[in-house]
Amino acid sequence: MGSQDYAFETAEGVKNWIGGAWVDAHSGRTLEVINPRHGKVMTTVADSGAEDVAAAVAAAQEAFPAWKATPIKERAAVLYRVRELMLAQMDELAKTVSHENGKTLAEAAAEVAKGIECVEFGCSLPNLSQGGVTYVSRGVTCEIHHEPMGVCAGVVPFNFPFMVPLWMLPQALVSGNTFVLKPSEKTPISGRHLANLFREAGLPDGVLNLVNGGKEAVEALTDHPDVRAQAFVGSTRVAKLVYGRGAQTGRRMLCLGGAKNHLIVVPDADVEMTAHDVVRSFTGCAGQRCMAASAMIAVGDVDTIIEQIVDKASQLTVGEDMGSIIDAGSVERITRYITQAEEQGAKVLLDGRGASVEGADGYWMAPTVLEVDTTMPAYTDEIFGPVLSIVRVKTLDEALRIENAHEYANGGSIYTTSGATARYASQRINAGMTGVNIGVPVPREPYSFGGWEHSKFGHGDITGEDGYNFWTRRRKITTKWALQPDETWMS
């Protein structure tokens, strides 16, 4: 892609990357890829089926023995080279994310930077993976080896097309696995970039494979008997289906679903910081991220803070400060939630419906702020757009009861200037990722990413040390070389 701006550009069609070659889908089918800022077709992507998945898995199986036998430091060395290539190509990578996803260029650059951080953690794995040896009895030692699972797979969403694959690939590949990645059919160009980066960094053919397409490709990958571990990131509805389907094959599964992240705001919260953070949280990436603050619980008299939130959000310029929505169907869904809430008696404090951007006839929604009650779908459901639903309560304990009762438990934060209040709330918020005066409480590497309840299905988290453990299995070796003068149960 060319210059660093938002002007519409077309791109070469995206094929599958199997065994070190770019190939069309076996059926010859393709899907259109829309630039959401302009609402126009920018390229096409292969629409794969079971035969394409089988070919990718076979290539990964063929590459596995040699890759497993490669010393871990040599496997990690590939990631060092990937990191340098990513830094050198950062502008191009950010441009790609912006054009296929609709993010602003600044948001896209931040996504690439976070992806680089994930790669850096993968580079450290040779130093973190030591199992150690312990003398457990006279003449007897026990040790642990972390061994790769084999052929692994990942299915990733449109909202972070470059970063989310890098939640998986560094740990999985450095561990000695081979991998089949299924990018979102809405944002496949970032996946192509990743494949090219790993190829240029010296990753052997077949170690990383890409199969593009939609539901048929996901189902074929989830059903394939030779996939030993699989991760998924997407909506809770699909995460449940994929988790259940994959678990029936006996493979290891970890599926991250949706969220309804709560920000609890109490009267002593810093007005400026709270208003700034809340706005950035619910409007960042046009609200299309699982860590967006989509629900705010206002405790007592925080009207001044709410007024500041509405004022700051109203000053954002759609198309400059905030990017586009991924497609027309998403705009319709978000609009439907707002209209339904209004019909049910919600107060519309800021209305973002009908937004447009001159010269960009794509899919837009401006920031929206609603006052709702907990029975409304605008509160209970994940809207996945720049909509903040505010619920008013009288006490912090009431706020915590409401937050704890929600089916999602991905992230939650408390805004306060009191250390005692912060400690009280942060120990009671029901969420896998909790913040104090943080609008997007995403842990940085090496701390792991993952929610609770219906925000995640499976054991452990997807990044950090948990990610490494997910893509490996432990071999425990107990050794004795000489007969000892006394006896134990190990004799």
C-alpha positions, -999 to +999 in steps of 0.1 A: +000+000+000+012+035-008+013+068+011+003+071+048-032+086+044-068+074+042-072+076+004-089+046-010-065+020-025-070-015-039-047-044-030-037-077-045-060-106-038-052-126-007-045-163-011-038-192+013-002-197+025+003-235+026+037-252+028+056-222+018+035-212-013+006-188-020-023-208-034-059-202-043-087-220-025-093-255-040-128-244-051-116-212-067-141-192-045-133-158-032-149-133-009-149-095-012-129-075+013-144-040+020-126-009+031-149+002+059-139+039+057-150+041+021-175+012+018-158-001-013-142-034-023-105-031-018-095-067-026-107-104-025-097-133-003-097-170-008-128-187+005-115-220+018-131-253+026-122-287+041-097-296+013-077-264+019-077-270+057-065-306+051-037-294+029-026-268+055-027-293+084-007-318+062+019-292+055+022-284+092+024-321+101+052-326+076+072-296+090+067-306+127+095-332+133+123-309+120+109-278+137+105-297+170+141-309+167+154-273+162+169-260+194+146-235+212+172-207+209+172-211+172+134-211+171+134-179+191+160-163+168+133-162+141+112-140+164+142-116+169+143-112+131+105-108+129+107-080+155+133-061+135+113-065+103+082-053+121+100-022+133+113-014+099+079-019+083+057-003+110+042+024+088+032-001+061+017-025+087-002+003+104-015+015+070-028-020+062-046-024+095-062+011+091-074+004+056-089-031+062-102-025+097-112+012+097-090+022+127-073+056+127-037+054+117-027+062+153-048+033+166-034+010+140+002+020+149-006+012+185-019-022+175+013-030+157+034-017+187+015-041+210+021-069+185+058-062+187+056-064+225+041-099+221+069-109+198+094-097+224+079-119+250+083-148+227+120-140+223+124-144+260+110-179+262+143-197+260+152-181+294+117-187+309+111-223+298+137-240+320+121-268+339+148-275+364+160-307+381+154-317+417+170-345+438+138-361+452+154-391+469+188-407+473+202-411+438+168-401+422+162-369+402+130-355+387+129-330+359+103-314+336+105-309+299+080-286+281+072-303+248+052-291+219+017-303+212+022-308+174-001-291+149-019-262+165-045-237+152-059-203+158-090-184+147-087-146+151-112-117+148-113-086+126-109-060+153-072-066+159-061-084+128-023-080+134-021-081+172-043-111+181-024-136+160+007-125+179-011-135+212-007-170+198+022-174+174+052-164+195+046-189+223+033-216+200+061-215+175+090-210+199+076-240+218+082-261+187+047-264+174+036-259+138+006-237+132-025-231+110-039-196+113-074-186+101-076-148+099-109-130+097-122-129+062-130-092+068-093-083+075-070-109+058-042-086+045-026-084+080-024-122+080-006-121+047+018-096+061+025-119+091+032-148+068+056-128+047+074-114+079+079-149+092+091-162+058+116-133+055+128-140+090+137-175+081+108-196+094+109-230+075+081-237+051+051-254+066+057-242+101+032-214+097+002-218+073-027-195+066-062-207+056-086-179+047-124-180+045-155-180+066-175-205+087-167-235+065-130-231+071-134-226+109-156-257+111-131-278+091-102-266+112-121-273+144-130-308+133-097-319+119-084-348+139-047-339+137-050-305+153-038-309+189-045-275+204-066-246+192-074-210+203-102-187+193-110-150+198-144-136+189-179-133+202-192-153+231-219-170+209-193-183+185-167-190+212-191-214+229-198-232+197-162-235+187-152-246+222-178-273+224-171-285+189-133-286+193-134-302+228-153-332+214-122-340+193-101-343+225-079-314+216-069-286+240-092-256+236-091-220+247-118-196+234-121-160+243-155-145+239-173-111+244-174-086+272-194-059+289-166-041+308-178-020+337-163+013+350-175+021+385-173+058+392-176+071+427-181+108+438-144+113+449-131+103+414-108+129+397-132+146+373-107+154+345-089+120+345-121+100+348-139+118+320-109+116+297-103+079+304-140+069+300-143+086+267-111+071+253-121+037+265-156+035+250-147+053+217-113+039+211-112+017+180-149+029+175-158+007+205-149-025+186-127-041+211-134-065+239-118-042+265-139-012+257-157+003+287-193-002+274-210+001+308-205+027+335-220+025+370-224+060+384-224+059+422-242+088+439-237+123+427-212+122+398-232+144+375-202+167+369-182+137+356-211+126+334-214+161+319-177+161+312-179+127+295-207+139+273-188+171+265-155+154+257-172+127+236-192+153+216-159+171+206-145+140+189-143+142+151-155+111+134-130+101+108-101+118+125-103+111+162-124+079+158-123+054+130-151+036+111-174+007+119-164-026+102-195-030+080-230-019+073-245-047+093-227-036+124-239+000+120-275-013+117-270-034+149-256-006+169-283+018+157-310-008+166-297-010+202-297+028+206-332+031+192-346+002+213-331+017+245-347+051+236-381+034+231-377+016+264-372+049+283-335+054+282-321+090+282-300+097+251-274+121+265-254+120+233-267+106+200-242+093+174-267+078+149-265+090+113-229+101+114-211+107+082-177+118+069-172+139+039-154+121+011-156+087+029-189+070+022-183+041+046-197+029+078-198+055+106-212+059+141-204+088+164-200+085+202-233+078+220-241+080+257-272+065+272-287+064+307-303+030+310-315+005+336-301-030+340-331-047+322-323-031+288-304-049+261-283-018+257-269-027+292-270-065+291-256-071+256-223-065+240-230-038+214-195-036+201-196+000+191-189+035+205-218+034+230-216+040+267-245+028+288-247+045+322-265+029+352-271+050+383-269+036+418-267+050+454-239+029+469-206+012+459-219-022+472-250-018+449-226-011+420-206-042+428-237-064+430-248-052+396-213-057+381-209-092+397-243-103+384-234-097+347-227-128+326-195-113+312-164-108+334-137-097+311-126-063+325-137-039+352-123-007+368-130+016+397-124+053+395-116+069+429-090+089+447-093+068+478-069+039+483-093+022+507-121+024+481-098+012+454-087-018+474-122-027+485-136-025+449-107-041+431-109-072+453-146-076+447-150-067+410-158-100+392-135-097+362-103-114+350-087-080+344-093-053+369-081-017+369-079+013+393-083+046+375-076+027+342-101+028+314-087-002+295-071-025+321-052-047+296-021-062+313+012-056+295+035-085+288+045-108+305+012-106+324-016-126+307-048-116+290-080-134+297-114-129+314-138-150+335-173-164+332-188-161+297-159-141+285-136-172+282-140-209+277-111-231+287-083-231+312-057-204+316-051-172+297-040-167+261-008-146+265+022-145+289+033-176+307-002-191+305+000-190+267+033-209+268+018-235+290-013-238+268+008-247+237+030-272+255+026-303+275+049-313+304+069-345+303+081-355+338+113-376+339+124-395+370+159-410+368+180-434+389+214-447+378+227-467+408+214-491+435+211-473+468+219-489+502+184-480+516+150-484+501+121-461+495+088-465+476+108-454+445+130-485+447 
